[in-house]
Amino acid sequence: MSRIILMAITLAVTVAGCNRFPDLSIQVTANLAPDETNCTIEATQDTILLRGLYDLDAPAFDYFITPRIDSYLVDNSLENQAVQTNFQVTGFDITIKLPDGSVPELSGDLPNPYMVTANAVIPPSDSSGDVSSGAAAAPAIPQSYRTAIVDLLNASGFNSIVIDVRANGETSGGFSQQSPPFSWPIDFCEGCLGGLCEQGSEGEGTGCFPGQDIWPYCAAIVPPAN
């Protein structure tokens, strides 16, 4: 009887453990740079950002990231089944950290870490060891966090933070997934991305995500010549 009970326990643990693939099956590997012309991103592009820049003089905005997400999941569906290992990205867990690695409490009782939503589907890789990539966009630092970030920088004496980004979602077969953290450093400045814009563009930026990373915003309006 004890042998039967032991077998039952082993089977239960095995079934319960099937609801998660190894952590490295899904990875965030880069923050992609949107195309300057149409602000699109491609998962296979070579153009990536190496470090973030946030201009505190720009009008309040959501700080967007455009992560590339790699999937090492292999299609294991049977011949008469639909693909079970498409990965549906539903959001990102974001943790704000200081450069020394500490996780600070934020003013205004804002949560840290927190989750932001995203939407992307990544197909499975062709075979074991191969990778299939997708891309998503998400407001990694919502506009509502701006005051708390300024308070944090003033209190800590740092002029930068690091955000740890974890992709969340599930496969089409219903298996939950979360990637290991991808660390993205962000420097803060005042006026470093501001540009001159012609009259009529007030309040509008001159890039995909005005005021962040490499995209200027209208710091001054140039009136038309008389």
C-alpha positions in Angstrom: 0.0 0.0 0.0 2.8 2.4 0.9 4.4 1.8 -2.5 1.1 2.8 -4.2 0.8 6.0 -2.1 4.4 6.9 -2.9 3.7 6.4 -6.7 0.6 8.6 -6.4 2.6 11.4 -4.6 5.3 11.2 -7.3 2.7 11.5 -10.1 1.0 14.4 -8.4 4.3 16.3 -8.0 5.2 15.6 -11.7 1.8 16.8 -13.0 1.9 20.0 -10.8 5.5 20.7 -11.9 4.4 20.7 -15.6 2.9 24.1 -15.4 6.2 25.8 -15.9 9.1 25.4 -18.3 12.7 26.1 -17.2 13.3 29.8 -16.5 15.6 30.3 -19.4 12.9 29.2 -21.9 11.8 32.9 -22.2 14.4 35.7 -22.1 14.4 39.5 -22.6 17.6 40.2 -24.4 17.6 43.8 -25.6 15.7 47.1 -25.7 15.1 47.8 -29.4 15.4 51.3 -31.0 12.2 52.2 -32.9 12.6 53.1 -36.6 12.9 56.9 -36.9 10.5 57.1 -39.9 7.5 55.1 -38.8 8.3 54.2 -35.2 8.1 50.5 -35.7 10.3 47.7 -34.2 11.3 44.4 -35.6 12.4 41.5 -33.4 15.3 40.6 -35.7 16.7 44.1 -36.1 20.3 44.9 -35.1 19.5 48.4 -33.9 19.2 48.4 -30.1 19.6 50.9 -27.3 22.4 50.4 -24.8 21.2 52.8 -22.1 18.2 54.9 -21.4 17.9 58.7 -21.0 15.0 60.5 -19.4 14.7 64.3 -19.8 13.0 65.7 -16.7 12.3 69.0 -18.5 10.1 67.3 -21.1 6.3 67.4 -20.5 5.2 64.4 -18.4 5.2 61.2 -20.4 5.1 57.4 -20.0 8.7 56.0 -20.4 8.3 53.2 -22.9 10.6 50.2 -23.5 10.4 48.0 -26.6 12.0 44.7 -25.5 13.1 41.8 -27.7 11.8 38.6 -26.2 13.5 35.3 -27.1 11.7 31.9 -26.8 13.5 28.6 -26.7 10.2 26.7 -26.4 9.8 23.9 -29.0 6.5 22.9 -30.5 5.5 19.7 -28.8 1.9 19.4 -30.1 0.6 16.1 -31.6 -0.3 15.8 -35.3 -4.0 16.6 -34.8 -3.4 19.4 -32.3 -2.9 23.1 -32.7 0.5 24.5 -31.7 0.8 24.5 -27.9 3.9 26.6 -27.4 3.1 29.9 -28.9 4.0 32.4 -26.1 1.5 35.1 -25.4 3.2 38.1 -23.7 0.7 39.7 -21.3 2.9 42.2 -19.4 6.2 42.9 -17.7 7.1 43.0 -14.0 9.1 46.1 -13.3 11.4 46.6 -10.3 13.0 50.0 -9.8 16.5 49.8 -8.3 19.2 52.2 -7.4 22.7 51.8 -9.0 23.9 50.2 -5.8 21.4 47.4 -6.3 19.0 48.4 -3.5 15.2 48.4 -4.1 13.8 51.6 -2.7 10.4 52.5 -1.3 8.7 55.1 -3.4 6.9 58.2 -2.2 3.1 58.3 -2.7 2.9 54.7 -1.6 3.5 53.6 -5.2 4.3 49.9 -5.5 7.7 48.7 -6.4 7.8 46.2 -8.1 4.7 46.6 -10.2 3.3 45.2 -13.4 2.6 47.0 -16.8 0.6 45.4 -19.6 1.9 44.4 -23.1 0.7 42.3 -26.0 2.7 40.1 -28.3 2.8 36.5 -29.5 6.0 34.6 -30.1 5.9 31.4 -32.0 7.9 28.4 -30.9 11.5 27.7 -32.1 12.0 25.1 -34.9 14.1 22.7 -32.8 15.8 22.3 -29.5 18.5 24.9 -29.0 17.0 27.2 -31.6 15.4 30.6 -30.7 12.3 32.4 -31.9 12.1 36.1 -31.2 9.3 38.6 -30.8 9.0 42.3 -29.7 6.6 44.2 -27.5 6.2 47.8 -26.2 5.2 48.7 -22.7 5.1 51.8 -20.4 7.9 50.7 -18.1 7.8 53.9 -16.0 4.2 55.3 -16.0 3.7 59.0 -15.9 2.2 58.7 -12.4 5.7 57.6 -11.2 7.5 60.8 -12.3 7.2 62.7 -9.0 8.3 59.6 -7.0 11.3 59.2 -9.3 12.3 62.8 -8.7 11.9 62.4 -5.0 14.1 59.3 -5.1 16.9 61.0 -7.1 16.9 63.9 -4.7 17.0 61.7 -1.6 19.6 59.3 -2.9 22.0 61.7 -4.7 22.0 59.4 -7.7 21.2 60.6 -11.2 20.3 57.2 -12.6 18.2 54.1 -11.8 18.1 50.6 -13.1 14.8 48.8 -13.9 14.7 45.0 -13.9 12.3 43.8 -16.5 10.6 40.4 -16.4 8.3 39.2 -19.3 5.1 37.4 -18.2 2.7 35.4 -20.1 1.6 31.9 -21.0 1.8 29.4 -23.8 -1.3 28.6 -26.0 -1.3 25.3 -24.1 -1.9 27.1 -20.8 1.6 27.0 -19.2 2.6 30.1 -17.3 6.0 31.6 -18.0 8.2 34.4 -16.6 11.6 35.4 -17.9 14.7 36.1 -15.8 15.2 39.8 -15.1 16.7 42.1 -17.9 18.5 45.1 -16.3 18.0 48.4 -18.1 19.9 51.5 -16.8 18.3 54.9 -17.2 20.1 58.3 -16.7 18.1 61.4 -15.8 18.9 64.9 -17.1 17.3 68.3 -17.4 17.0 69.8 -20.9 19.4 67.4 -22.6 16.9 66.2 -25.3 15.1 69.5 -25.9 15.0 70.9 -29.4 13.7 73.7 -31.5 10.4 73.1 -33.2 8.5 75.2 -35.7 5.3 77.0 -34.5 2.3 74.7 -34.6 4.2 71.8 -33.1 3.9 73.0 -29.5 3.4 70.1 -27.2 4.4 67.6 -29.9 7.7 65.7 -30.0 10.0 65.2 -32.9 10.6 61.5 -32.3 8.9 58.2 -31.5 9.0 58.6 -27.7 9.7 62.4 -27.1 11.8 63.2 -24.1 13.3 59.8 -23.7 16.4 58.0 -24.9 17.2 59.7 -28.3 14.0 61.5 -29.2 13.9 65.3 -28.9 10.9 67.3 -27.8 9.9 70.9 -28.4 11.9 72.8 -25.8 11.3 76.1 -27.7 9.0 77.1 -30.4 10.4 78.9 -33.4 7.9 81.5 -34.7 7.5 81.7 -38.5 9.5 84.4 -40.3 7.4 87.6 -41.2 
